[in-house]
C-alpha cells in the first residue's frame, strides 16, 4: 500500500521501503513507498526485519 504526501512528510526521518519493484532511474515519490504503519505487522509476520540502523531485511 503506497502512502500520501502527508504521510511522507510525517515519516521523513523513518525507514522507508519500496512498495513495489522499481526500475533503475526512477524518481522516487510517495506512491513508491510502503505505508510505515504496516511495518510492525510485517515484522510480526516474519516478512520484514529492521536493524537499529533502519536497514530492512525480509524473507
Secondary structure in CASP SS format (residue, H / E / C, confidence):
PFRMAT SS
TARGET T0000
AUTHOR 0000-0000-0000
METHOD secondary structure of the structure
MODEL  1
X C 1.00
X E 1.00
X C 1.00
X C 1.00
X H 1.00
X H 1.00
X H 1.00
X H 1.00
X H 1.00
X H 1.00
X C 1.00
X C 1.00
X C 1.00
X C 1.00
X C 1.00
X C 1.00
X C 1.00
X E 1.00
X C 1.00
X C 1.00
X C 1.00
X C 1.00
X C 1.00
X C 1.00
X C 1.00
X C 1.00
X C 1.00
X C 1.00
X C 1.00
X H 1.00
X H 1.00
X H 1.00
X E 1.00
X E 1.00
X C 1.00
X H 1.00
X H 1.00
X H 1.00
X H 1.00
X H 1.00
X H 1.00
X H 1.00
X H 1.00
X H 1.00
X C 1.00
X C 1.00
X C 1.00
X E 1.00
X E 1.00
X E 1.00
X C 1.00
X C 1.00
X C 1.00
X C 1.00
X C 1.00
X E 1.00
X E 1.00
X E 1.00
X C 1.00
END
